[in-house]
Amino acid sequence: KMDPKEVTQVAFQSVMNGNPSHFPGGSLPVDSVTWMEAKAYCISLGKRLPTEAEWEYAARAGSQTNFYWGDDYDSTKANYCDGSCELNVRVADASDGFKNTAPVGSFPPNPFGLYDMAGNVSELCWDWYDSEYYSASPAFDPTGPMLGPVGSNPSAGPSRVVRGGSWGGA
């Protein structure tokens, strides 16, 4: 039930009446969004953020490798900080064709039909980060460390889970 593509700036602005993005462009993914803004956007559309486990399942698309296509990064499959990127984490001898963020859906989808799960912008998840959670979590469909069921308003934990690759990382 996950949306197949990242939220564009046009879509976000039409619902939220604002655009916090650092790299403006209608077909670019919205970036620099807080967890509260992402939650409000989802709720306004009758949706919710995925849990970390849901996101991981969707991103892997049935694979057991580092990426859905294998263990090695492939610049034809995702947007990341390549030779044209100005950050110090760049992979200088590679090119994905974009200096910063890329238009949503610029790279092939994974086998589940989901785009940009390993690059472009990172995604926010519903649950709190807890390094010990999976050692005691249910084996099937863990909901993550939170207070109350998915969709409630959790109020504990030092930071939210952020998943996926970003153009700003190698």
Order of alpha helices (4+ residues) and beta strands (2+ residues): alpha-alpha-alpha-beta-alpha-beta
